[in-house]
Amino acid sequence: DAALVIPQLDDRQTRPLMAKMARIFREIGAMSEVKRFRQHLSLPEDTRRLSQRAFRLYDEYLTYTMGKVQKKGWRVYCGPGCAACCFNMPAGISNWEFL
């Protein structure tokens, strides 16, 4: 089976999730320690806590999106922890996973 990209939804449910994630990542990006990462090669604990919150929001987004896709009759073969995205979409690896 060919890999299928999950469509990006833009509706009343997903917009607030994406806005919250964007705020969190802007907050992380504004931290002075993050801006000095290349010199110190360390990040403050807040970056881990905030990124975990953003990933939980992303999980919520994916759960919602997968439900919408399945309601349209699409069959979804992947699931939590299947690693399909890591192998099929390497450009989708997050900065934190890359570090």
The first five atom37 places (N, CA, C, CB, O) and aatype in JSON, in Angstrom:
{
  "aatype": [3, 0, 0, 10, 19, 9, 14, 5, 10, 3, 3, 1, 5, 16, 1, 14, 10, 12, 0, 11, 12, 0, 1, 9, 13, 1, 6, 9, 7, 0, 12, 15, 6, 19, 11, 1, 13, 1, 5, 8, 10, 15, 10, 14, 6, 3, 16, 1, 1, 10, 15, 5, 1, 0, 13, 1, 10, 18, 3, 6, 18, 10, 16, 18, 16, 12, 7, 11, 19, 5, 11, 11, 7, 17, 1, 19, 18, 4, 7, 14, 7, 4, 0, 0, 4, 4, 13, 2, 12, 14, 0, 7, 9, 15, 2, 17, 6, 13, 10],
  "atom_mask": [
    [1, 1, 1, 1, 1],
    [1, 1, 1, 1, 1],
    [1, 1, 1, 1, 1],
    [1, 1, 1, 1, 1],
    [1, 1, 1, 1, 1],
    [1, 1, 1, 1, 1],
    [1, 1, 1, 1, 1],
    [1, 1, 1, 1, 1],
    [1, 1, 1, 1, 1],
    [1, 1, 1, 1, 1],
    [1, 1, 1, 1, 1],
    [1, 1, 1, 1, 1],
    [1, 1, 1, 1, 1],
    [1, 1, 1, 1, 1],
    [1, 1, 1, 1, 1],
    [1, 1, 1, 1, 1],
    [1, 1, 1, 1, 1],
    [1, 1, 1, 1, 1],
    [1, 1, 1, 1, 1],
    [1, 1, 1, 1, 1],
    [1, 1, 1, 1, 1],
    [1, 1, 1, 1, 1],
    [1, 1, 1, 1, 1],
    [1, 1, 1, 1, 1],
    [1, 1, 1, 1, 1],
    [1, 1, 1, 1, 1],
    [1, 1, 1, 1, 1],
    [1, 1, 1, 1, 1],
    [1, 1, 1, 0, 1],
    [1, 1, 1, 1, 1],
    [1, 1, 1, 1, 1],
    [1, 1, 1, 1, 1],
    [1, 1, 1, 1, 1],
    [1, 1, 1, 1, 1],
    [1, 1, 1, 1, 1],
    [1, 1, 1, 1, 1],
    [1, 1, 1, 1, 1],
    [1, 1, 1, 1, 1],
    [1, 1, 1, 1, 1],
    [1, 1, 1, 1, 1],
    [1, 1, 1, 1, 1],
    [1, 1, 1, 1, 1],
    [1, 1, 1, 1, 1],
    [1, 1, 1, 1, 1],
    [1, 1, 1, 1, 1],
    [1, 1, 1, 1, 1],
    [1, 1, 1, 1, 1],
    [1, 1, 1, 1, 1],
    [1, 1, 1, 1, 1],
    [1, 1, 1, 1, 1],
    [1, 1, 1, 1, 1],
    [1, 1, 1, 1, 1],
    [1, 1, 1, 1, 1],
    [1, 1, 1, 1, 1],
    [1, 1, 1, 1, 1],
    [1, 1, 1, 1, 1],
    [1, 1, 1, 1, 1],
    [1, 1, 1, 1, 1],
    [1, 1, 1, 1, 1],
    [1, 1, 1, 1, 1],
    [1, 1, 1, 1, 1],
    [1, 1, 1, 1, 1],
    [1, 1, 1, 1, 1],
    [1, 1, 1, 1, 1],
    [1, 1, 1, 1, 1],
    [1, 1, 1, 1, 1],
    [1, 1, 1, 0, 1],
    [1, 1, 1, 1, 1],
    [1, 1, 1, 1, 1],
    [1, 1, 1, 1, 1],
    [1, 1, 1, 1, 1],
    [1, 1, 1, 1, 1],
    [1, 1, 1, 0, 1],
    [1, 1, 1, 1, 1],
    [1, 1, 1, 1, 1],
    [1, 1, 1, 1, 1],
    [1, 1, 1, 1, 1],
    [1, 1, 1, 1, 1],
    [1, 1, 1, 0, 1],
    [1, 1, 1, 1, 1],
    [1, 1, 1, 0, 1],
    [1, 1, 1, 1, 1],
    [1, 1, 1, 1, 1],
    [1, 1, 1, 1, 1],
    [1, 1, 1, 1, 1],
    [1, 1, 1, 1, 1],
    [1, 1, 1, 1, 1],
    [1, 1, 1, 1, 1],
    [1, 1, 1, 1, 1],
    [1, 1, 1, 1, 1],
    [1, 1, 1, 1, 1],
    [1, 1, 1, 0, 1],
    [1, 1, 1, 1, 1],
    [1, 1, 1, 1, 1],
    [1, 1, 1, 1, 1],
    [1, 1, 1, 1, 1],
    [1, 1, 1, 1, 1],
    [1, 1, 1, 1, 1],
    [1, 1, 1, 1, 1]
  ],
  "atom_positions": [
    [[0.83, -1.19, 0.0], [0.0, 0.0, 0.0], [0.87, 1.25, 0.0], [-0.94, 0.0, 1.21], [1.88, 1.33, 0.7]],
    [[0.47, 2.2, -0.78], [1.19, 3.47, -0.8], [0.89, 4.26, 0.46], [0.82, 4.29, -2.06], [-0.21, 4.19, 1.01]],
    [[1.87, 5.01, 0.91], [1.67, 5.86, 2.08], [0.75, 7.01, 1.7], [3.03, 6.4, 2.64], [0.77, 7.49, 0.57]],
    [[-0.04, 7.43, 2.63], [-0.98, 8.5, 2.4], [-0.74, 9.58, 3.43], [-2.44, 7.99, 2.46], [-0.6, 9.28, 4.61]],
    [[-0.68, 10.81, 3.01], [-0.46, 11.91, 3.93], [-1.78, 12.28, 4.58], [0.16, 13.13, 3.2], [-2.81, 12.41, 3.91]],
    [[-1.76, 12.46, 5.89], [-2.96, 12.87, 6.62], [-3.28, 14.31, 6.21], [-2.76, 12.75, 8.17], [-2.41, 15.17, 6.29]],
    [[-4.5, 14.57, 5.78], [-4.82, 15.93, 5.35], [-4.8, 16.9, 6.52], [-6.19, 15.95, 4.67], [-5.15, 16.56, 7.65]],
    [[-4.39, 18.12, 6.23], [-4.42, 19.15, 7.26], [-5.83, 19.72, 7.29], [-3.35, 20.27, 6.99], [-6.33, 20.24, 6.28]],
    [[-6.45, 19.63, 8.44], [-7.8, 20.15, 8.57], [-7.75, 21.59, 9.05], [-8.63, 19.28, 9.53], [-6.87, 21.97, 9.82]],
    [[-8.7, 22.36, 8.61], [-8.81, 23.75, 9.04], [-10.28, 23.99, 9.36], [-8.29, 24.76, 7.93], [-11.05, 24.45, 8.53]],
    [[-10.64, 23.67, 10.6], [-12.03, 23.83, 11.0], [-12.09, 24.34, 12.44], [-12.8, 22.49, 10.87], [-11.06, 24.63, 13.05]],
    [[-13.29, 24.44, 12.97], [-13.48, 24.99, 14.32], [-12.76, 24.19, 15.39], [-14.95, 25.04, 14.66], [-12.35, 24.75, 16.41]],
    [[-12.59, 22.91, 15.19], [-11.93, 22.06, 16.17], [-10.41, 22.18, 16.09], [-12.35, 20.6, 15.97], [-9.73, 22.22, 17.12]],
    [[-9.88, 22.23, 14.88], [-8.43, 22.19, 14.73], [-7.75, 23.55, 14.87], [-8.09, 21.61, 13.4], [-6.61, 23.62, 15.33]],
    [[-8.41, 24.62, 14.48], [-7.78, 25.95, 14.56], [-7.3, 26.29, 15.96], [-8.76, 27.01, 14.1], [-6.16, 26.75, 16.1]],
    [[-8.11, 26.09, 17.01], [-7.61, 26.41, 18.36], [-6.43, 25.53, 18.77], [-8.74, 26.24, 19.37], [-5.52, 26.0, 19.45]],
    [[-6.43, 24.26, 18.37], [-5.31, 23.38, 18.7], [-4.03, 23.89, 18.05], [-5.6, 21.93, 18.25], [-2.98, 23.96, 18.69]],
    [[-4.12, 24.24, 16.78], [-2.94, 24.74, 16.07], [-2.48, 26.08, 16.65], [-3.24, 24.89, 14.58], [-1.28, 26.33, 16.76]],
    [[-3.42, 26.93, 17.02], [-3.05, 28.22, 17.6], [-2.32, 28.03, 18.93], [-4.3, 29.1, 17.81], [-1.35, 28.72, 19.22]],
    [[-2.8, 27.09, 19.75], [-2.13, 26.81, 21.03], [-0.73, 26.27, 20.8], [-2.95, 25.8, 21.86], [0.21, 26.68, 21.47]],
    [[-0.59, 25.36, 19.83], [0.74, 24.81, 19.53], [1.68, 25.92, 19.05], [0.65, 23.7, 18.47], [2.84, 25.97, 19.47]],
    [[1.19, 26.79, 18.19], [2.02, 27.89, 17.68], [2.46, 28.8, 18.82], [1.26, 28.7, 16.63], [3.62, 29.22, 18.86]],
    [[1.56, 29.1, 19.75], [1.92, 29.95, 20.91], [3.02, 29.28, 21.73], [0.68, 30.22, 21.8], [3.97, 29.94, 22.15]],
    [[2.87, 27.99, 21.96], [3.87, 27.27, 22.76], [5.23, 27.31, 22.07], [3.43, 25.8, 22.99], [6.24, 27.6, 22.72]],
    [[5.28, 27.04, 20.78], [6.57, 27.03, 20.08], [7.16, 28.43, 19.96], [6.41, 26.41, 18.69], [8.38, 28.59, 19.97]],
    [[6.3, 29.45, 19.85], [6.82, 30.83, 19.88], [7.42, 31.14, 21.24], [5.71, 31.84, 19.56], [8.46, 31.8, 21.33]],
    [[6.77, 30.67, 22.31], [7.29, 30.86, 23.66], [8.66, 30.19, 23.81], [6.3, 30.31, 24.71], [9.58, 30.77, 24.38]],
    [[8.77, 28.98, 23.31], [10.06, 28.27, 23.37], [11.11, 29.04, 22.57], [9.92, 26.82, 22.82], [12.22, 29.25, 23.04]],
    [[10.75, 29.46, 21.37], [11.69, 30.17, 20.51], [12.16, 31.49, 21.08], [0.0, 0.0, 0.0], [13.25, 31.96, 20.75]],
    [[11.35, 32.1, 21.93], [11.71, 33.39, 22.52], [12.65, 33.25, 23.72], [10.46, 34.12, 22.94], [13.19, 34.26, 24.18]],
    [[12.84, 32.05, 24.22], [13.71, 31.86, 25.39], [15.16, 32.16, 25.01], [13.58, 30.42, 25.94], [15.66, 31.67, 23.99]],
    [[15.82, 32.96, 25.82], [17.21, 33.32, 25.51], [18.12, 32.1, 25.49], [17.72, 34.33, 26.53], [19.07, 32.05, 24.71]],
    [[17.84, 31.12, 26.35], [18.67, 29.91, 26.38], [18.57, 29.13, 25.07], [18.25, 29.01, 27.55], [19.55, 28.53, 24.62]],
    [[17.4, 29.14, 24.47], [17.21, 28.44, 23.2], [18.01, 29.15, 22.11], [15.7, 28.37, 22.82], [18.61, 28.5, 21.25]],
    [[18.01, 30.47, 22.15], [18.77, 31.23, 21.16], [20.27, 30.99, 21.29], [18.47, 32.72, 21.3], [21.01, 31.15, 20.33]],
    [[20.71, 30.61, 22.47], [22.14, 30.34, 22.7], [22.46, 28.84, 22.68], [22.58, 30.94, 24.05], [23.54, 28.43, 23.12]],
    [[21.55, 28.04, 22.17], [21.73, 26.59, 22.17], [23.05, 26.16, 21.52], [20.58, 25.93, 21.45], [23.74, 25.28, 22.03]],
    [[23.4, 26.78, 20.4], [24.61, 26.36, 19.68], [25.87, 26.56, 20.51], [24.73, 27.14, 18.38], [26.84, 25.81, 20.35]],
    [[25.87, 27.54, 21.4], [27.05, 27.76, 22.24], [27.1, 26.79, 23.41], [27.08, 29.19, 22.75], [28.17, 26.28, 23.76]],
    [[25.95, 26.53, 24.03], [25.92, 25.76, 25.28], [25.48, 24.3, 25.1], [24.99, 26.43, 26.25], [25.73, 23.47, 25.97]],
    [[24.83, 24.0, 23.99], [24.32, 22.65, 23.72], [23.46, 22.1, 24.86], [25.48, 21.71, 23.45], [23.51, 20.92, 25.17]],
    [[22.7, 22.97, 25.45], [21.74, 22.55, 26.48], [20.51, 23.44, 26.39], [22.38, 22.61, 27.91], [20.57, 24.58, 25.92]],
    [[19.42, 22.89, 26.85], [18.15, 23.62, 26.84], [17.57, 23.62, 28.24], [17.15, 22.98, 25.83], [17.78, 22.68, 29.01]],
    [[16.83, 24.67, 28.58], [16.2, 24.71, 29.9], [15.09, 23.66, 30.01], [15.64, 26.11, 30.18], [14.51, 23.25, 29.01]],
    [[14.81, 23.26, 31.22], [13.77, 22.26, 31.49], [12.42, 22.7, 30.92], [13.64, 22.0, 33.0], [11.62, 21.87, 30.49]],
    [[12.16, 24.0, 30.91], [10.88, 24.5, 30.39], [10.66, 24.11, 28.93], [10.82, 26.01, 30.52], [9.52, 23.91, 28.51]],
    [[11.74, 23.99, 28.15], [11.56, 23.61, 26.75], [10.98, 22.2, 26.64], [12.89, 23.7, 25.98], [10.12, 21.95, 25.79]],
    [[11.44, 21.3, 27.48], [10.92, 19.93, 27.46], [9.46, 19.91, 27.88], [11.76, 19.01, 28.38], [8.62, 19.26, 27.25]],
    [[9.16, 20.61, 28.95], [7.79, 20.65, 29.47], [6.84, 21.26, 28.43], [7.73, 21.46, 30.79], [5.77, 20.71, 28.17]],
    [[7.25, 22.37, 27.85], [6.39, 23.03, 26.86], [6.26, 22.21, 25.58], [6.95, 24.42, 26.53], [5.17, 22.12, 25.01]],
    [[7.35, 21.6, 25.13], [7.25, 20.8, 23.91], [6.37, 19.57, 24.14], [8.64, 20.36, 23.43], [5.65, 19.15, 23.24]],
    [[6.42, 18.99, 25.34], [5.53, 17.87, 25.65], [4.07, 18.31, 25.59], [5.85, 17.28, 27.04], [3.21, 17.58, 25.11]],
    [[3.8, 19.51, 26.08], [2.43, 20.04, 26.01], [2.02, 20.2, 24.55], [2.33, 21.4, 26.77], [0.89, 19.86, 24.18]],
    [[2.91, 20.73, 23.72], [2.6, 20.91, 22.3], [2.37, 19.57, 21.62], [3.73, 21.68, 21.59], [1.46, 19.43, 20.8]],
    [[3.18, 18.57, 21.95], [3.0, 17.24, 21.35], [1.68, 16.6, 21.8], [4.17, 16.33, 21.72], [1.06, 15.87, 21.03]],
    [[1.26, 16.86, 23.03], [-0.05, 16.35, 23.47], [-1.16, 17.0, 22.65], [-0.27, 16.63, 24.99], [-2.13, 16.34, 22.27]],
    [[-1.03, 18.3, 22.38], [-2.01, 18.98, 21.53], [-1.99, 18.4, 20.12], [-1.74, 20.5, 21.49], [-3.04, 18.22, 19.49]],
    [[-0.8, 18.1, 19.62], [-0.69, 17.5, 18.29], [-1.32, 16.12, 18.26], [0.78, 17.42, 17.86], [-1.99, 15.76, 17.29]],
    [[-1.12, 15.34, 19.32], [-1.79, 14.04, 19.42], [-3.3, 14.2, 19.39], [-1.36, 13.31, 20.71], [-4.01, 13.42, 18.74]],
    [[-3.79, 15.22, 20.08], [-5.23, 15.5, 20.09], [-5.69, 15.84, 18.66], [-5.56, 16.67, 21.06], [-6.75, 15.38, 18.22]],
    [[-4.9, 16.65, 17.97], [-5.21, 17.0, 16.58], [-5.25, 15.75, 15.7], [-4.17, 18.0, 16.04], [-6.18, 15.57, 14.91]],
    [[-4.24, 14.88, 15.84], [-4.2, 13.67, 15.02], [-5.37, 12.74, 15.31], [-2.89, 12.93, 15.25], [-5.95, 12.17, 14.39]],
    [[-5.71, 12.59, 16.58], [-6.86, 11.75, 16.95], [-8.13, 12.28, 16.29], [-7.03, 11.7, 18.48], [-8.91, 11.51, 15.73]],
    [[-8.33, 13.58, 16.36], [-9.5, 14.2, 15.76], [-9.48, 14.01, 14.23], [-9.56, 15.71, 16.11], [-10.48, 13.63, 13.63]],
    [[-8.31, 14.29, 13.62], [-8.18, 14.18, 12.17], [-8.42, 12.76, 11.69], [-6.8, 14.65, 11.73], [-9.12, 12.54, 10.7]],
    [[-7.85, 11.8, 12.39], [-8.04, 10.39, 12.0], [-9.51, 10.01, 12.09], [-7.18, 9.47, 12.9], [-10.02, 9.28, 11.24]],
    [[-10.19, 10.49, 13.11], [-11.62, 10.22, 13.23], [-12.4, 10.78, 12.05], [0.0, 0.0, 0.0], [-13.29, 10.12, 11.52]],
    [[-12.06, 12.01, 11.65], [-12.74, 12.63, 10.5], [-12.47, 11.84, 9.22], [-12.27, 14.09, 10.33], [-13.37, 11.62, 8.41]],
    [[-11.23, 11.42, 9.05], [-10.85, 10.66, 7.85], [-11.59, 9.32, 7.82], [-9.32, 10.43, 7.82], [-12.08, 8.91, 6.77]],
    [[-11.66, 8.65, 8.96], [-12.35, 7.36, 9.02], [-13.84, 7.52, 8.76], [-12.13, 6.69, 10.38], [-14.46, 6.65, 8.14]],
    [[-14.43, 8.62, 9.21], [-15.85, 8.87, 8.95], [-16.12, 9.04, 7.46], [-16.33, 10.1, 9.71], [-17.23, 8.79, 6.99]],
    [[-15.1, 9.48, 6.72], [-15.24, 9.63, 5.27], [-15.04, 8.3, 4.54], [-14.25, 10.67, 4.75], [-15.12, 8.24, 3.32]],
    [[-14.77, 7.24, 5.31], [-14.63, 5.92, 4.71], [-13.21, 5.49, 4.42], [0.0, 0.0, 0.0], [-12.99, 4.42, 3.86]],
    [[-12.24, 6.3, 4.8], [-10.85, 5.91, 4.58], [-10.45, 4.9, 5.64], [-9.91, 7.14, 4.61], [-10.85, 5.01, 6.79]],
    [[-9.67, 3.93, 5.25], [-9.16, 2.95, 6.2], [-7.78, 3.4, 6.67], [-9.1, 1.51, 5.57], [-6.9, 3.7, 5.86]],
    [[-7.6, 3.45, 7.96], [-6.33, 3.9, 8.54], [-5.6, 2.68, 9.09], [-6.57, 4.97, 9.67], [-6.13, 1.96, 9.93]],
    [[-4.4, 2.46, 8.6], [-3.62, 1.28, 8.99], [-2.61, 1.56, 10.1], [-2.91, 0.72, 7.8], [-2.18, 0.65, 10.79]],
    [[-2.24, 2.81, 10.25], [-1.24, 3.12, 11.27], [-1.94, 3.39, 12.6], [-0.37, 4.33, 10.85], [-3.16, 3.52, 12.67]],
    [[-1.15, 3.48, 13.63], [-1.67, 3.77, 14.95], [-0.56, 4.32, 15.82], [0.0, 0.0, 0.0], [0.58, 4.45, 15.37]],
    [[-0.87, 4.64, 17.05], [0.15, 5.18, 17.95], [1.37, 4.27, 18.03], [-0.44, 5.4, 19.35], [1.25, 3.07, 18.27]],
    [[2.53, 4.86, 17.82], [3.77, 4.12, 17.95], [4.16, 3.27, 16.75], [0.0, 0.0, 0.0], [5.11, 2.49, 16.85]],
    [[3.46, 3.39, 15.62], [3.76, 2.51, 14.48], [4.99, 2.94, 13.7], [2.57, 2.45, 13.55], [5.54, 2.12, 12.95]],
    [[5.44, 4.16, 13.83], [6.64, 4.7, 13.18], [6.49, 4.92, 11.68], [7.8, 3.78, 13.42], [7.48, 5.22, 11.01]],
    [[5.3, 4.79, 11.13], [5.13, 5.01, 9.69], [5.56, 6.41, 9.29], [3.67, 4.77, 9.29], [6.21, 6.58, 8.26]],
    [[5.22, 7.39, 10.06], [5.58, 8.77, 9.71], [7.09, 8.96, 9.74], [4.91, 9.75, 10.67], [7.63, 9.68, 8.9]],
    [[7.76, 8.34, 10.68], [9.22, 8.48, 10.76], [9.9, 7.91, 9.53], [9.75, 7.78, 12.02], [10.9, 8.46, 9.07]],
    [[9.37, 6.8, 8.98], [10.0, 6.18, 7.82], [9.53, 6.78, 6.52], [9.73, 4.7, 7.82], [10.3, 6.87, 5.56]],
    [[8.28, 7.2, 6.45], [7.73, 7.69, 5.19], [7.82, 9.19, 5.02], [6.32, 7.27, 5.08], [7.75, 9.68, 3.9]],
    [[7.96, 9.92, 6.1], [8.0, 11.37, 6.01], [9.15, 11.92, 6.86], [6.66, 11.98, 6.48], [8.9, 12.61, 7.85]],
    [[10.41, 11.65, 6.49], [11.51, 12.12, 7.34], [11.56, 13.63, 7.48], [12.81, 11.63, 6.78], [12.12, 14.13, 8.45]],
    [[10.99, 14.37, 6.54], [10.98, 15.82, 6.67], [10.07, 16.25, 7.81], [10.53, 16.48, 5.37], [10.16, 17.39, 8.28]],
    [[9.2, 15.36, 8.27], [8.29, 15.69, 9.36], [8.87, 15.47, 10.74], [0.0, 0.0, 0.0], [8.16, 15.6, 11.73]],
    [[10.16, 15.16, 10.83], [10.78, 14.96, 12.13], [10.91, 16.31, 12.81], [12.17, 14.27, 12.0], [11.33, 17.29, 12.2]],
    [[10.55, 16.35, 14.07], [10.59, 17.63, 14.8], [12.02, 18.02, 15.15], [9.75, 17.55, 16.07], [12.93, 17.19, 15.13]],
    [[12.19, 19.29, 15.45], [13.51, 19.78, 15.88], [14.0, 19.03, 17.1], [13.46, 21.28, 16.18], [15.19, 18.71, 17.2]],
    [[13.1, 18.73, 18.04], [13.5, 18.05, 19.27], [13.95, 16.63, 18.98], [12.34, 18.05, 20.29], [14.9, 16.14, 19.58]],
    [[13.25, 15.95, 18.05], [13.66, 14.6, 17.68], [15.03, 14.63, 16.99], [12.61, 13.94, 16.76], [15.86, 13.74, 17.19]],
    [[15.26, 15.66, 16.19], [16.53, 15.8, 15.49], [17.67, 16.02, 16.48], [16.46, 16.96, 14.5], [18.75, 15.45, 16.32]],
    [[17.43, 16.85, 17.49], [18.47, 17.11, 18.51], [18.78, 15.85, 19.26], [18.03, 18.22, 19.48], [19.62, 15.86, 20.16]]
  ]
}
